[in-house]
Amino acid sequence: MQQTSLKNEGISRIAMLGLVGVGTAVILTLLLAPWNWMPTEYAEEITVIAVTDYGCVGESQVGNSVVVSDCSASVGDVISAQFYAPASDKNGYYDRIYEKLAVVEP
């Protein structure tokens, strides 16, 4: 009688799962881009739209509401302000993604 043995040739299952896991992690990192969610400090000129007890409320160039404490400006004045916002608001990363998706949608 002849005995045959089947050898497992090629990549093992564990190695294959590892490669799939690493590939998935790389793709998710590039798609989700966590550095676009991190708050970044911006300094820009804002237009005052209201004056409250807490300070002046203004609107930034990207549409964020900004509160500046200890403000003596009046409505309509342009003042300098520093505020934190996600990096994607300024660099337009997600806007470009949505433009690409609009091309793909039927």
N, C-alpha and C positions, 0 to 999 in steps of 0.2 A: 504494500500500500504506500501510496505517496502522500506525504503530508504537505499541505500548502499553507503558507503563512501570508497574510495580507499585511503589507507594511503601509503605514500611513505616510504618504509622501506629500510634500508641500508644506504649507504654513499650518500650524496647529490652530485650533479654535481659539485658544486664549490669545495668541498673537493676532489673529484676525479681529477679535473683539477689541483688542487694544488699539489696533489701527483705525477701526471704525470710531472708537471713542475719541481718539486724538483728532481725527478728521472732523468729527461733529463739533468738538470744542473750538477748533480753528474757524470753522464756518460760522458758528454762533458768535464768536468774538468779533469777526469782521462784519457780520450783519447787524448785531445789536450795538456794537461800538460803545462800550461803557464810558470811554473818555468823553463822549458827547453828552452824557448825563451829569457828569461832575460839575458842580457849580464853579463858575469862574467869575472873578471880580471884574466889573466893567466900570469905567469912568467916562461919562458922556454928558452932553448937554440935554436937559429935559425941559419940557414945557409944563409949567405949573397949571394944573386944572382945578385944584381946590386947596383951600387953607383950612386946617383943622387945629384942634387943641394939641395934637401930637406933632404937628409940623406941616410941611407942604406936601401935597400929593401931586406927583407928576407922571407923565407918560414918556417912556424911553423911545428911542428910534425903532426898536423891534416890537413895541407894543406892550412892554411890561409896566405895571404900575409900581412906582417907586415913592417911598415916603422918606422925606428928608427932615430930620428933627432939627430944632433950633433954626428955623427958616423964617426970614422976615420978608420974603417976596410976596407979591400979590398975583392974582390969577392972570395968566397970560405971559408972565415973565419967563425968561429962559435962564435956568441956573445950572450949575455944574453939580453932578451927583455921582456917588459911587454906590454900586449895588451888586448883588450876586444873582446870577442866572445860569441856567444850563448852557454849556458851550454850543449845543446844537441850535439855540436861538440865534446866535450871532453868525455861525459859520454856514448855516443853511443846509446841513447834511441831510436832514430828514425831508426838506423840501425837494432836494434832488431825487431822493428815493421815491417820493410820491409822484414826481414827474415821470420817472421811469415806469412806475406801476400803471400810470394812466395810459401809457403807450401799449402796455401788455393787455389791459382789460379790453374785452370785446365791446 
